[in-house]
Amino acid sequence: MRYLQVLPLTLTLVLFLVVPIALIGVVSFWDYNEFELLPDFVWTNYEELFTSSVTYTIYLATLKFALLTWIFTFLIGFTVAYFLAFHVPDLKWQIVLFLLCTIPFWTSNVIRMIAWIPVLGRHGLVNEGLLAAGLIDEPLEWLLFSDFSVVLAFVHLYTLFMVVPIFNSMMRIDPSVIEAAYDAGAGTWRTVRHVILPLCKPGIAIGTIFVVTLVMGDFVTVQMMSGGQSASVGVAMNNKRALLQYPAAAADAVILLAVVLMMVAALMRIVDVRKEL
């Protein structure tokens, strides 16, 4: 009977997760030319990836985006979650403030990215404000269509994915543990460092998994916010797809999936994520 209970979920996972990934793996070994795909079993697509210096360059660029985004989303997410969990005593206000944090996510990612253009542009609000204040003599070119704008957009898009699991971990902390730390003479910073932060590790790990996996596979944000001047693995795959080089794009996807899975596996060996599940 129990096998029948898990059968619908198992079939769903097989049809919509295992089968598509398997098909991508199969296509990654196909050959192709300018006009057609050639079902075959060749290592050409993987050889081109591992023998090209461009591959390592774009992976380093993608990892840089992931690392910077993780740092800023963690700092912002931990601060917001800490304020909601320990400085807002009323559950009703916690819910209200949390919902306020989700309001920007009621619109699409593209709209939220486009909204940064009149803010960061050469004649945008930031440059005009700095010029009016006399802090700069000419508009700052690096605010838009740069790595800075890409990371800023990532942080804007994915901070909530860090806030939610950390806030969930903090709400599970027994208040008596915090009181005991203060009674023992620990100040706010020592309590955060030695009590709250260790107890929030599972939530931080889950938020990290969300943020890193989303950034590693994103290509729309990089293309739009960098003006096509920055590269990432997602952008490379999308370019190959646009050129109908599906086997090469599939090989990129397989390698990216392997890299992300190794990062997640390493993280789960360090932190027991099952405590949050």
C-alpha positions, 0 to 999 in steps of 0.5 A: 500500500505504501508503494502506491502512496509514493507512486504518483510523486515518483512518476512525477519526478521521473517524468519531469526531472529524471527524463529531461536530464537524461535527454540532455545528457544523451543530446550532449553526445550528439554531433551537429553541423550548420544544418542538422543534429546528428544522433551519434556518440562523440566526445567532441562537445566535451573536448571543446569545453575542456580544451578551451580557455574560454570555458574556464574564464566564464566559469570563473566569472560565474563563480565570482557573481555567485560569491559576491551575490552570496556575500551581500544576500547573506548580510542583508538576509541575516540582518532582516531575519534577525530584526524580524525574529528578535526585534519584532515581538508581535507575530502579527507585525512579523507577518506584516513586515515579512509580507512587505519584503515579498512585495517586489517579488510580485512582479517579474524579474525582467520588470525589476531589472528594467527598473534599475536602468533609469536609476543607474543610467548615465542620466539616471537618478544616482548620477544626477543626484551625485552631480547635483551634490557636487560629489562627482564632476561627470557621470559614473559609467560603471553603475550600469552595464557592468559587473556592478549592476549585474551583482546589484540585480542578483542581490535585488532578485534573490535576497528573499531566498536567503531571508526566508530559511534564515528567518525560519531557523531563527524562529526555532531558537528557544528564547531561553537560550538567548536569555541564558547567553545574556545572563552569562554576560554575553553582549549582543555581538557575542550572542549573535556570533556564538549562539544565533549564528551556529543555530542558523547554519541549516537555514544559511545552508538552504539559502546558500543553495537557493542563491548559488544555484539560481545565480549559476544558471541565470543568463537573462540578468547577466545579459540585460544588466551588463549590456552584453559585456559580461559573460557567464555559463548561462549566457554561453549556453543561451548563445549556443542555443540561439545558434542551434548548437544544441549538443554543445549547449547540452554539454555545457548544461551537464557540466554546469549541473555537475559543478552545482551538484558538487557544490551542494554536496560539499555544503551538505557535508558541512551542514546538516540541512535535514534539521530544517526539513 
